[in-house]
Amino acid sequence: MAGFLRPGERAPVAFGLSFDSDRGEAGGAAPVYNKNERLALAEQRRRLPIYAHRTELLYLVETHATTVVVGETGSGKTTQLPQYLHEAGWTQGGKLVACTQPRRVAAMTVAARVAEEMGCRLGQEVGYAIRFEDVSTPGVTKIRFCTDGVLLREMMSDPLLLKYSVVMVDEAHERSLATDMLLGLLKKVQRRRPDLRVVISSATIEAEKMARFFDTSNVRRPRAHAELPAEGAAPSRSPALMSVEGRTHSVQVHYLEAPTNDYLTAAVEAAVAIHREDLPGDILIFLTGQDECETVVRLLEDEGRRLQRSKLKWRLKPVALYAGLPAAHQLGVFEPAPRGVRKVVVATNIAETSVTLEGIVYVVDSCFAKQRCYNPLTGLESLLIAPISKASAAQRAGRAGRVRPGHCFRLCTEEDYESKLPATTVPEMQRSDLSGAVLQLKSLGVDNIMTFEWLAPPPAETMIRALETLHALGALDLDARLSRPVGTQVADLPLDPPLARMLLASSELGCTAEVLTVVAMLSVQSVWAPGGKREVDEAKARFSVAEGDLISYLNVWKAWGESGRSKKWAVAHRVMHRSMLRAADIREQLQAHLRRLGLRQGSALEGVSLLDHAEALTTVRKALAAGMFINAAKLTEELAVKLSDQQDMGASVYRLVRSAGGDAAAAKLRIHHSSVLFRCRPQWVLFYAAEQNDSGWYEMRDVLAIESAWLTELAPHMYRLVPLNPQLRR
């Protein structure tokens, strides 16, 4: 443990352990990570690298308030640490062990694996919780896997996390917005709850920086609260650090001899070349998004059909893995390939950490990922393809070498890798819209957010923009405190602030039934089944209306309900049945939230005559606009034409209404091709989301056509009419 903190003066003899022994001197077989179906689960657990350090880890958790575990890929830290804590008694007396994950699929798959190892049904002793889905049993569940965001929301009703004895923050190196917020809040909670243990684990992490952040040994401890008596000796406030070896097989890294200008083709060629070698082992290809994954899967399917004529022992089976994939399809990717079949998993960075894909021997890394960046000056986001960090590249390479010595093929030259890839990824906290984060902190009683302890402080401009947005929505008062009742109600709903504000407005206007439907459908990935552009456009045309995407969703929901929520109907109309079922579940949960808040519920369109339908629809549109008025755009006379495409009729250019100049005035917006208004030219629109693509355009999604007068009616504090000067020319 050279360079790592030791557990102070406490004698480790009682634990029967030694921190000074050379780990390579341990007797027995070398630890092997890969799952061996022929071994009993108990034997599989014993063969994980982390098993040799079980006692040391429990000692550190017992004697230190915070423990940082630097666990390499494949060490077993995610599945085993919560079980060790449970076995050591940390779940006695009705307490729970929480293990947070940055991604939903990781929380679900890890919980399923741990439940299998513990021999219990998922949702009993082991459960998981993601947004709008809680598979756990109060009073029975002892180990609870959840996303960072779910635990943050839980703190709103239980600020000190009194039902948890240990909180384990896994994959902390990803530095998601929720992870950074959670770490800052856990540090505050530990000051009030010295008995709470925090375990931070990751495959690659700036361990010293994390330890310094949680080191409160020089900070004066506040007076103990009567309601929280300390049991036994207080743990050390100096964090402990421990490293656990992981991957037991070497991974050989290969680079391109010359740069490529098409990494999709290069990825397919690399996979086919590996396959032609006819050696065993599955392939994992890292790409940037859903479209790229599906494109490469189709290309590999074509190659696989061509290769069937050859005398190769293995047959190609390409499968995609990305966040928008239905849960059943995601879980299907983890199934082992049949005999004689080589599985090629084409994935986004969802496969980079937490999830374990058995049988991967070859990794093809594009060295790119989609990165979301927020510009506080325009209030708009960019989702651009950018080079990954060296830390992420190491994570990806670590996916190989689980079964036998592996190979990683990076689709860049070694010189570019060394000179152009950053060491670490910029934390999400420093490149995201912080409206939701600020609202959560305010609801937790952190009024002075400027003095909140961040692991990586966000830019001041982003913080100011978040405060402005929340004030415009009525969630904050003039003193930047949570307003009542609007601010507390918006914070209480598990939604983005604009969506929560829509629901509150719908209660006032008497159209909660319709707005609940729209909000629920905005909360799922997509209601449209993947397919060719023409087929999807034809399917949307059956439900589209001139008022835009959000009202079209109401037509989809109504037709699906009239069919008896039929899967056959959904398939025939290219609607994702699973997404609709998910939206229905979310809608019911939100309806329960509104009842709990005591908000009036009603429908504007139900039982309305055709004569009054237009007026009722206007009421619904105004309720939706009450949450999205910040994102207003006006049609200009400009027309952008792609000169390279003779059939391009040109795209109508929109400008932000709230722009007063600068970056926001220069931003060009257009309606995304997935919108039902793509070929229309509404004068005034609101959009739920707009992302900048690689061409420089900001493309508006989920668009609602409005009347300009609604802006001054709904948000007079933000918009006002200015008389037009006829002498001014554009």
Sequence and secondary structure as in RCSB ss.txt:
>XXXX:A:sequence
MAGFLRPGERAPVAFGLSFDSDRGEAGGAAPVYNKNERLALAEQRRRLPIYAHRTELLYLVETHATTVVVGETGS
GKTTQLPQYLHEAGWTQGGKLVACTQPRRVAAMTVAARVAEEMGCRLGQEVGYAIRFEDVSTPGVTKIRFCTDGV
LLREMMSDPLLLKYSVVMVDEAHERSLATDMLLGLLKKVQRRRPDLRVVISSATIEAEKMARFFDTSNVRRPRAH
AELPAEGAAPSRSPALMSVEGRTHSVQVHYLEAPTNDYLTAAVEAAVAIHREDLPGDILIFLTGQDECETVVRLL
EDEGRRLQRSKLKWRLKPVALYAGLPAAHQLGVFEPAPRGVRKVVVATNIAETSVTLEGIVYVVDSCFAKQRCYN
PLTGLESLLIAPISKASAAQRAGRAGRVRPGHCFRLCTEEDYESKLPATTVPEMQRSDLSGAVLQLKSLGVDNIM
TFEWLAPPPAETMIRALETLHALGALDLDARLSRPVGTQVADLPLDPPLARMLLASSELGCTAEVLTVVAMLSVQ
SVWAPGGKREVDEAKARFSVAEGDLISYLNVWKAWGESGRSKKWAVAHRVMHRSMLRAADIREQLQAHLRRLGLR
QGSALEGVSLLDHAEALTTVRKALAAGMFINAAKLTEELAVKLSDQQDMGASVYRLVRSAGGDAAAAKLRIHHSS
VLFRCRPQWVLFYAAEQNDSGWYEMRDVLAIESAWLTELAPHMYRLVPLNPQLRR
>XXXX:A:secstr
 TTS   TT  GGGGT  SSS GGG  SS    S  TTS HHHHHHTSGGGGGHHHHHHHHHHBSEEEEEE TTS
 HHHHHHHHHHHTTTTGGG EEEEEESSHHHHHHHHHHHHHHHT  BTTTEEEEETTEEE  TTT  EEEEEHHH
HHHHTTT TT TTEEEEEE SGGG  HHHHHHHHHHHHHHHH TT EEEEEESS  HHHHHHHH  TTS      
TTS   SS  BSS EEEEE    S EEEEE SS  S HHHHHHHHHHHHHHTT S EEEEE SSHHHHHHHHHHH
HHHHHHHTTS  S EEEEEEE TTS HHHHHHTTS   TTEEEEEEE GGGSSS   TTEEEEEE SEEEEEEEE
TTTTEEEEEEEE  HHHHHHHHTTSSSSSSEEEEESS HHHHHHHS SS   GGGSS  HHHHHHHHHTT   GG
GS  SS   HHHHHHHHHHHHHTTSB TTSSB TTHHHHHHHSSS HHHHHHHHHHHHHT HHHHHHHHHHHTSS
 SB    HHHHHHHHHTT  TTBHHHHHHHHHHHHHHTTS HHHHHHTTB HHHHHHHHHHHHHHHHHHHHTT  
   SSTT  HHHHHHHHHHHHHHHHHHHTTSEEEEEEEEE  TT TT   EEEEEETT  SHHHHH  EEE TTS
TTTT   SEEEEEEEEE TTS EEEEEEEE  THHHHHH TTT       TT   
